[in-house]
Amino acid sequence: MDFAGAHRPHIAVLPTPGMGHLFPLAELAKLLVSRHHFTVTFITFAAADNRATKNFLSTLPAGITSVSLPPVPLDDVPEDATIETRMSIVTVRSLPALRSILIDLRSSTNLVAFLADFFAADGFEIARELGIFYYMFVPTNLQFLTLMLELPALDAAVKCPFPELENPVRLPGCPPIPGPDILTPLRDRSNDCYKWMLHHARLYRQAQGILVNSFSAIEPGAAKLLTAEEEGRPPVYPVGPLIQSRSAATAVASAAPCLKWLDEQPRGSVLFVSFGSGGTLTRMQLGELALGLESSKHRFLLVVRSPSDKDSSSTYFTAHSKEDPLSYLPGGFLRRTKDVGFVVPSWAPQVEVLAHPATGGFLSHCGWNSTLESVKQGVPMIAWPLFAEQTMNAVMLVEEAKIAIRPKAGEDGVFDREEIARVVGELMEGEQGKAMRNRVKGLKEAAEAALSEGGSSYTKLNEVAAEWRKDFGVSA
């Protein structure tokens, strides 16, 4: 059944800043509009109200609108406060403005539900006051959700910092997580960031339901436990993988020289190397990576960002400028690898690169969006996590899904060129690489099945939509 826009049930969505949070929520919104006949308003924070966000939101289909929260003062927040601390404070200080926007939406639309990103659950109290559903969206995976649901109990039981634990953290349905691999915001209990994460964890159980950008086949243990009914825990709905079908900058992507270079390479022969939009290496590590790729003798497409320690000195780097990330590569590297490698500064159209037939592997930071994009294309990975929950993702991809291989760092924490060459060779032509390639192809098929009519994720989203529509008095 179709409904005129003014008569459709309406959802208010509050994403926290970061395109990685916005992309999967946008895909969810598209499904709610096209398949379930909702309308949607994105409520963005002032910190996220930049040109990239505005441009992206302007590309979304009819039925999806946006409104921005006003800025809040942060003069009293320490300069060294983490992004999680800043975002948490911004959310709390934005609650009066959020209340006004939700009241306006209730008067101008058929507002039935408020969907908060996983750092914005403080907004639940307003939704309760207004008598609308309040749900959470987790843009990462079921393992992360399990940790957050268990965190209050872990906080009481574990007395030392997680990185100092002798035994790994054991979460229901998940592979054991070594203490040093626990997500970044939980590693220092004295930091305000830890306290905020504990605050959010307690709010998770207040949600009336939790949607997760994952699917059962990639995390079968966690999915089995979390989708079962349990007293005192909200129902959990794996609705993923929700990923972009193409890069946001489509016009730029289609003309990217790296795609033309890929057209000339043999099928499955190229390792794509990228650490996401926010990932950087030290100069030393960037140099070892480059030299490891070179010595592996395998084809590669390398995205280079300026290193995190631009002022460090090293004997094998060329002179550099802030404007040219390529100048931080080892001297002569570009010349020596011109027949097997293609290097681009800062950005490449990742969705299109992973979908290209020539791409046979992905050296990745293990951000969840990137992971799902790789799985969707059946591309196995080298796991090189940097921050946030990426180290936990790496554990899951290596130990449970078995679609990634992880290099071993030296005592100084650096992955040396020999180790990099080893894992590249293993992924691209070794027996372990072949096994990972077969498994990830199976997960690709499982992901497609989950999103297809009658599949697990398709069905879970139907359940949520029916619940939200229930009080509105219409059926799909």
C-alpha positions in Angstrom: 0.0 0.0 0.0 1.3 3.5 -0.8 0.6 6.6 1.3 0.8 10.3 0.5 3.8 11.8 2.1 1.7 13.8 4.7 0.0 10.6 5.9 3.0 8.4 6.1 4.5 7.4 9.5 7.6 9.4 10.2 10.9 8.6 11.8 13.4 11.0 13.4 17.0 9.9 13.1 19.9 11.3 15.1 23.3 10.3 13.8 26.5 11.3 15.6 29.1 13.1 13.4 31.1 11.1 10.9 30.2 10.0 7.4 30.9 6.4 8.5 27.9 6.7 10.8 25.8 8.6 8.3 26.2 6.2 5.3 24.6 3.1 6.8 21.8 5.1 8.4 21.1 6.7 5.0 20.8 3.2 3.5 18.4 2.2 6.2 16.4 5.4 5.6 16.1 4.6 1.9 14.7 1.1 2.8 12.2 2.6 5.2 11.0 5.1 2.6 10.9 2.8 -0.5 9.9 -0.5 1.0 8.0 0.4 4.2 6.5 3.8 3.1 7.9 5.9 6.0 9.2 9.4 5.8 12.4 10.3 7.6 14.1 13.4 9.1 17.8 13.4 9.8 18.7 15.6 12.8 22.4 16.5 12.4 24.7 18.1 15.0 26.3 21.4 14.2 29.7 19.7 14.3 28.6 17.5 11.4 26.9 20.3 9.5 29.7 20.7 6.9 29.7 20.8 3.2 30.3 17.0 2.7 27.3 16.2 5.0 25.0 18.7 3.4 26.0 17.5 -0.1 25.4 13.9 0.8 22.0 14.5 2.5 20.9 16.5 -0.6 21.4 13.4 -2.7 18.9 11.3 -0.7 15.5 10.4 -2.2 12.3 12.3 -1.7 10.8 11.5 1.7 14.1 12.1 3.5 14.7 15.5 4.9 17.2 17.0 7.3 17.4 19.7 10.0 20.4 20.8 12.0 20.8 21.3 15.8 22.3 24.6 16.8 25.9 24.7 18.1 26.6 24.3 21.8 29.4 25.8 23.8 32.5 23.6 24.4 34.9 26.2 25.8 35.1 24.3 29.1 36.0 21.0 27.4 39.7 20.2 27.7 41.6 20.4 24.4 42.9 16.8 24.8 39.3 15.4 25.3 38.7 12.4 23.0 36.1 12.5 20.2 33.9 10.2 22.2 33.9 12.6 25.2 33.2 15.6 23.0 30.4 13.9 21.2 28.8 12.8 24.4 28.9 16.3 25.9 27.5 17.8 22.7 24.6 15.3 22.8 23.7 16.1 26.4 23.9 19.9 25.8 21.8 19.6 22.6 18.9 17.9 24.4 16.8 21.1 24.8 17.1 21.8 21.0 16.4 18.2 20.2 13.3 18.4 22.3 12.1 21.4 20.3 12.8 19.7 17.0 11.0 16.5 18.0 8.0 18.6 19.2 7.9 20.4 15.9 8.1 17.1 14.0 5.3 15.7 16.1 3.1 18.6 15.1 4.0 18.6 11.4 4.3 14.9 10.7 3.0 11.6 11.9 6.1 11.1 14.1 6.1 7.5 15.5 9.7 6.8 16.4 13.1 8.3 17.3 16.2 6.3 16.2 19.4 7.3 17.9 22.9 6.5 16.9 24.9 4.6 19.5 26.4 7.7 21.1 23.1 9.6 21.1 20.9 7.5 23.5 20.5 10.4 25.9 17.7 11.5 23.6 15.6 8.5 24.7 14.3 10.5 27.6 12.7 13.0 25.2 11.1 10.3 23.1 9.6 8.8 26.2 8.1 12.2 27.2 6.6 12.5 23.7 5.2 9.0 23.7 7.0 7.8 20.6 9.2 4.7 20.2 12.9 5.1 21.0 15.3 2.7 19.3 19.0 2.6 18.8 21.1 2.0 15.7 24.6 0.5 16.0 26.6 1.2 12.8 29.2 -1.4 13.7 28.7 -5.1 14.7 27.1 -7.5 17.1 30.4 -8.0 18.9 30.6 -4.3 19.8 27.0 -4.4 21.0 27.7 -7.4 23.1 30.6 -5.7 24.8 28.5 -2.6 25.5 25.7 -4.6 27.0 28.2 -6.5 29.2 30.3 -3.4 30.1 28.6 -2.5 33.4 29.2 -6.0 34.6 32.8 -6.1 33.3 33.5 -2.7 34.9 32.5 -4.2 38.3 34.4 -7.4 37.8 37.6 -6.3 36.2 39.8 -4.2 38.5 42.8 -3.5 36.3 43.0 -1.7 32.9 41.8 -4.0 30.1 45.2 -4.0 28.3 46.8 -5.4 31.4 44.5 -8.5 31.7 46.4 -11.8 31.6 43.4 -13.6 30.0 41.3 -12.4 27.1 37.9 -10.8 27.6 35.2 -13.5 27.0 31.9 -12.2 25.7 28.9 -14.3 25.1 28.9 -15.7 21.5 32.1 -13.9 20.5 35.7 -15.0 20.1 37.9 -14.2 23.1 39.3 -10.6 22.9 42.9 -10.0 24.2 42.9 -7.1 26.6 45.1 -4.9 24.4 42.6 -5.4 21.5 39.7 -3.9 23.5 38.3 -0.9 21.8 40.3 2.3 22.3 37.9 4.3 24.5 38.0 1.6 27.2 41.7 1.2 27.6 42.3 4.0 30.1 39.8 4.0 33.0 41.0 7.3 34.3 40.0 9.1 31.1 36.6 10.8 31.0 36.1 8.8 27.8 35.8 5.6 29.7 33.2 7.1 32.0 31.2 8.3 29.1 31.3 4.8 27.4 30.0 3.3 30.7 27.3 5.9 30.7 26.2 5.0 27.2 26.4 1.3 27.9 23.8 1.7 30.7 21.5 3.5 28.3 21.6 0.7 25.7 19.4 -1.5 27.8 16.8 1.3 28.0 16.2 1.2 24.2 12.9 -0.4 23.0 14.9 -2.1 20.3 18.4 -2.1 18.8 19.1 -2.3 15.1 22.6 -3.4 14.1 24.5 -3.1 10.8 25.5 -6.7 10.7 24.0 -10.1 9.6 23.8 -13.5 11.2 26.3 -15.4 9.0 29.3 -13.2 9.8 28.7 -13.4 13.6 26.7 -16.5 14.1 27.4 -17.0 17.8 26.5 -13.4 18.8 23.5 -13.4 16.4 22.1 -16.5 18.0 22.3 -15.2 21.5 21.3 -11.6 20.8 18.2 -12.4 18.7 16.9 -14.7 21.4 14.5 -13.1 23.9 16.2 -12.2 27.2 14.6 -10.5 30.1 16.1 -7.1 30.8 17.6 -6.7 27.3 16.0 -4.9 24.3 15.2 -7.0 21.3 18.1 -6.9 18.8 17.6 -6.7 15.0 20.6 -7.4 12.7 19.5 -5.6 9.5 22.7 -5.4 7.6 24.9 -5.2 5.7 23.8 -1.6 5.0 26.5 -0.2 2.7 26.7 2.2 -0.2 26.2 0.7 -3.6 28.7 3.3 -5.0 31.0 6.0 -3.7 29.5 9.3 -2.6 31.6 11.3 -5.0 30.2 9.3 -8.0 31.3 11.6 -10.8 34.8 11.8 -9.4 34.9 8.1 -8.8 33.9 7.2 -12.4 36.8 9.2 -13.8 39.4 8.0 -11.3 42.7 7.0 -13.0 43.2 4.1 -10.6 40.1 2.4 -12.0 41.5 2.7 -15.5 44.7 1.2 -14.2 42.8 -1.6 -12.7 41.2 -2.3 -16.1 44.6 -3.2 -17.4 45.5 -5.7 -14.6 44.8 -9.5 -14.5 41.7 -10.6 -12.6 42.2 -10.9 -8.8 45.8 -9.8 -9.0 45.8 -6.5 -7.1 46.0 -5.8 -3.4 44.1 -2.7 -2.5 45.7 -0.8 0.5 43.7 1.8 2.3 43.3 2.9 5.9 40.0 4.8 5.5 39.3 8.5 5.6 40.8 9.0 9.1 43.6 6.5 9.2 47.3 7.5 9.2 50.6 5.8 9.9 53.8 7.1 11.2 56.5 7.9 8.7 58.5 4.9 9.8 55.5 2.6 9.4 54.5 4.1 6.1 58.1 3.4 4.8 58.0 -0.2 6.0 54.6 -0.7 4.4 55.8 0.7 1.0 59.0 -1.4 1.1 57.1 -4.5 2.1 54.7 -4.1 -0.8 57.7 -3.6 -3.1 59.4 -6.8 -1.9 56.3 -8.9 -2.1 56.4 -8.5 -5.9 52.6 -8.4 -6.0 50.5 -5.8 -7.7 49.1 -3.1 -5.4 46.9 0.0 -5.4 48.1 2.1 -2.5 46.2 5.1 -1.0 48.7 7.3 0.8 47.8 9.9 3.4 50.3 12.2 5.1 51.8 10.5 8.1 50.8 11.2 11.7 54.4 12.3 12.6 55.4 14.6 9.7 58.3 16.1 11.6 60.1 12.8 12.3 63.4 12.2 10.5 64.4 9.1 8.7 67.2 8.3 6.3 65.2 6.7 3.6 62.5 9.3 3.0 62.5 11.8 0.3 62.1 15.5 0.9 58.5 16.3 1.6 55.8 18.9 1.6 52.6 19.1 3.5 50.6 19.3 0.2 52.0 16.0 -1.2 51.5 12.8 0.7 53.4 10.9 -1.9 56.6 12.7 -0.9 56.7 10.8 2.3 57.3 7.5 0.5 60.8 6.0 0.4 63.1 7.5 -2.2 62.9 5.8 -5.6 59.8 3.7 -4.5 57.5 5.1 -7.2 60.0 4.6 -9.9 60.9 1.1 -8.8 57.3 -0.1 -8.6 55.8 1.7 -11.6 55.2 -1.6 -13.4 53.3 -3.3 -10.6 51.9 -0.5 -8.4 49.6 2.4 -8.6 49.7 5.1 -5.8 47.1 7.7 -5.2 47.2 10.5 -2.6 44.5 10.7 0.1 41.5 9.1 -1.5 40.3 6.4 -3.9 36.7 5.3 -4.8 36.8 2.4 -2.4 33.4 0.9 -3.3 34.3 0.8 -7.0 37.9 -0.5 -6.4 36.6 -3.4 -4.2 34.0 -4.2 -6.9 36.6 -4.3 -9.7 37.5 -7.8 -11.0 41.2 -7.1 -10.7 41.0 -6.6 -7.0 42.0 -9.8 -5.2 42.7 -8.5 -1.6 42.2 -5.6 0.7 44.8 -4.4 3.3 42.3 -2.6 5.6 42.0 -0.8 8.9 39.0 -3.0 9.6 36.5 -0.1 9.9 33.1 -1.8 9.8 31.8 -0.1 6.7 35.0 -1.0 4.9 34.7 -4.6 6.2 31.2 -5.0 4.9 32.1 -3.5 1.5 34.9 -6.0 1.2 32.6 -8.9 2.2 30.0 -7.7 -0.3 32.5 -8.1 -3.1 34.0 -11.3 -1.8 37.4 -9.8 -1.2 39.6 -11.3 1.7 41.6 -9.0 3.9 44.8 -8.2 5.7 43.7 -6.8 9.0 45.6 -3.7 10.1 43.5 -2.0 12.7 44.3 1.5 14.0 41.8 2.8 16.6 38.2 2.7 17.9 36.7 -0.8 17.7 38.9 -1.8 14.7 41.1 -4.0 16.8 38.1 -5.9 18.0 36.8 -6.2 14.5 40.2 -7.7 13.5 39.9 -10.3 16.1 36.5 -11.3 14.9 37.5 -11.4 11.2 40.6 -13.5 11.9 39.4 -15.8 14.6 35.7 -16.3 13.9 34.9 -15.3 10.3 38.4 -16.5 9.2 38.4 -14.1 6.2 41.4 -12.0 7.2 45.1 -12.5 8.1 46.8 -10.2 10.6 50.5 -9.3 10.5 52.6 -9.6 13.7 54.3 -6.4 15.0 57.8 -6.3 16.3 58.7 -5.4 19.8 58.6 -1.7 18.8 55.1 -2.1 17.6 56.1 -1.6 14.0 55.2 -4.1 11.2 58.4 -4.6 9.4 58.8 -4.9 5.6 59.5 -8.7 5.8 56.3 -9.4 7.8 54.3 -7.2 5.4 55.7 -9.0 2.4 54.9 -12.4 4.1 51.2 -11.6 4.7 50.7 -10.1 1.3 52.2 -13.2 -0.3 50.0 -15.5 1.9 46.8 -13.6 1.1 47.4 -13.3 -2.6 48.8 -16.8 -3.4 49.1 -18.9 -0.2 46.9 -21.8 0.9 45.5 -19.7 3.8 44.6 -17.0 1.3 42.8 -19.5 -0.9 40.8 -20.7 2.1 39.9 -17.1 3.2 38.9 -16.3 -0.4 36.5 -19.3 -0.4 35.0 -18.3 2.9 34.5 -14.7 2.0 32.7 -15.7 -1.2 30.4 -17.8 1.0 29.8 -14.7 3.2 29.1 -12.6 0.1 26.3 -15.0 -0.8 25.0 -15.1 2.7 24.9 -11.3 2.8 23.0 -11.2 -0.4 20.6 -13.8 1.0 20.1 -11.9 4.3 19.0 -8.8 2.4 16.8 -10.6 -0.1 13.0 -11.1 0.5 12.6 -13.7 3.2 16.2 -13.4 4.4 17.2 -12.8 8.0 18.0 -9.1 7.8 15.0 -8.4 5.5 12.7 -10.1 7.9 14.2 -8.3 11.0 13.6 -4.9 9.3 10.1 -5.9 8.5 9.5 -6.7 12.2 10.8 -3.3 13.3 8.8 -1.4 10.6 5.6 -3.3 11.7 6.2 -2.4 15.3 6.7 1.3 14.5 3.6 1.3 12.2 1.5 -0.5 14.7 0.1 2.5 16.6 -0.2 4.4 13.3 -3.0 2.0 12.2 -1.8 0.9 8.8 -0.1 -2.1 7.3 2.6 -2.5 4.7 
